[in-house]
Amino acid sequence: MLATLIVTSAIPAQSKTLPEYKPGLIKEVPVQCSREAPDLDTEIAHASATMMAEVTTYRYLGTFDVYAYCPCFACCSKHPGDPGYKHTKTGTIAEQGKTVAVDPKVIPLGSVIYINGDEYVAEDTGSGIKGKKIDMYFEHHQDAVNWGVKTLEVFIREVDNGN
């Protein structure tokens, strides 16, 4: 039995690569049901309702200058042991590979964004991060220096749960 699942330009949960098709494009994908149902019509209706309950889309925000920072004094004006050391604007502990600083007027704090095919969370702000600038968190200063500044495409995840 085949059902039809409507997917928007989604990134599969097991992958962190952006899709080949453009954001907003809707694609029909056949889905093989894994068991036989005694009441086929009810099962299909339930599966369709479940599959359509939440649709994730990725909206293109444009190209941003992506800088890098670390928890050191040169980057954050704090030493280990200082109040707020490694703490973000949202109250989380900054993590390499997850935390980015954004301009909350452009990207709301808490948003999940995709840069270079990887997922990050907008958890922090920075005095120099205004407009289309992002500051990516690194654990070590040399890694931040090695990153430098890159101009990269940025996408923001939007979830529509049918409400």
C-alpha positions in Angstrom: 0.0 0.0 0.0 1.3 3.5 -0.8 0.3 6.8 0.8 1.4 10.2 -0.3 3.5 12.3 2.1 3.8 16.0 1.2 7.2 17.3 2.2 8.4 20.9 1.9 12.1 21.6 1.3 13.1 19.7 4.4 16.3 18.4 5.8 16.0 14.8 6.9 16.6 14.4 10.6 19.5 12.1 10.1 21.2 14.5 7.7 22.4 18.0 8.0 22.6 18.8 4.3 20.3 21.2 2.6 18.0 19.7 0.0 18.7 20.1 -3.7 15.4 21.7 -4.4 14.5 25.3 -3.5 12.8 26.4 -0.3 9.0 26.4 -0.5 8.9 23.7 -3.2 6.5 21.0 -2.4 7.3 17.4 -3.5 5.2 14.3 -3.3 7.0 11.2 -2.1 5.5 7.7 -2.0 5.6 6.2 1.5 5.4 2.4 2.0 3.2 1.5 4.9 4.9 -1.1 7.1 1.9 -3.2 8.2 -1.4 -4.4 6.9 -4.4 -2.6 8.4 -7.7 -4.3 9.2 -9.5 -1.0 8.3 -7.6 0.4 5.4 -9.5 3.7 5.0 -9.1 4.5 8.7 -5.4 3.7 8.7 -4.8 5.9 5.6 -6.8 8.8 7.1 -4.9 8.5 10.4 -1.5 8.3 8.6 -2.3 11.3 6.5 -3.4 13.3 9.5 -0.3 12.3 11.4 2.1 13.1 8.5 0.5 16.4 7.8 0.3 17.5 11.4 3.7 19.2 11.3 5.5 20.5 8.2 9.0 21.9 8.5 10.2 24.5 5.9 13.5 26.3 5.6 13.3 29.9 4.5 16.3 31.4 2.8 17.5 34.5 4.7 20.3 35.5 2.3 24.0 35.7 2.6 25.5 36.7 5.9 29.1 37.5 7.0 29.8 34.7 9.5 32.5 35.6 12.1 33.8 33.5 14.9 34.3 33.9 18.7 35.4 31.9 21.7 35.0 32.4 25.5 38.4 34.0 25.9 39.0 37.5 27.2 39.9 38.9 23.8 36.6 37.7 22.3 34.2 38.1 25.3 35.9 40.2 27.9 35.6 37.5 30.5 38.0 35.1 32.2 37.2 31.5 33.5 35.4 31.9 36.8 33.9 35.3 35.9 30.1 35.6 36.2 28.6 34.8 32.9 31.7 33.1 31.5 30.4 30.9 28.5 26.8 31.9 29.2 24.8 33.1 26.3 22.1 35.9 26.1 19.4 33.2 26.4 21.0 31.7 29.5 22.5 28.6 27.9 26.1 27.5 28.1 27.7 28.1 24.7 28.6 25.0 22.7 30.8 24.7 19.6 28.8 23.3 16.7 25.5 24.6 18.1 25.7 28.2 19.4 25.7 31.3 17.2 25.3 35.0 18.1 22.8 36.9 15.9 21.1 40.3 15.6 17.7 39.4 17.2 16.1 42.0 14.9 17.1 39.8 12.0 17.0 36.3 13.5 15.0 35.8 16.6 16.8 34.3 19.6 16.0 30.6 19.9 15.7 30.1 16.1 17.3 27.1 14.5 19.3 28.1 11.4 21.3 26.3 8.8 24.7 27.5 7.8 26.9 25.6 5.3 24.6 22.5 5.8 24.9 22.5 9.6 22.3 23.3 12.2 22.9 26.0 14.8 20.8 27.7 17.4 20.6 31.5 17.8 21.4 31.7 21.5 23.6 34.7 21.8 24.1 38.3 20.7 27.2 40.4 20.3 27.9 44.1 20.3 29.3 44.0 16.8 26.7 41.6 15.4 24.2 43.8 13.6 22.2 43.2 10.5 23.3 40.3 8.3 26.2 39.2 10.5 26.5 36.1 12.6 29.1 35.1 15.2 29.8 31.4 15.4 31.0 30.0 18.8 34.2 28.0 19.0 35.7 26.5 22.1 39.3 27.6 21.3 40.6 30.9 20.2 42.8 29.5 17.5 39.8 27.7 15.9 38.0 31.0 15.8 41.0 32.8 14.3 41.3 30.0 11.7 37.6 30.4 10.8 38.1 34.1 10.0 35.1 35.6 8.2 33.1 33.8 5.6 30.2 34.9 3.5 27.6 32.1 3.6 24.0 31.4 2.8 21.7 31.1 5.8 18.3 29.4 6.2 15.9 29.5 9.1 13.7 26.6 10.1 10.0 27.2 10.3 7.6 24.7 11.6 3.9 24.7 10.8 2.0 22.4 13.1 -1.3 23.1 11.4 -2.5 25.8 13.8 
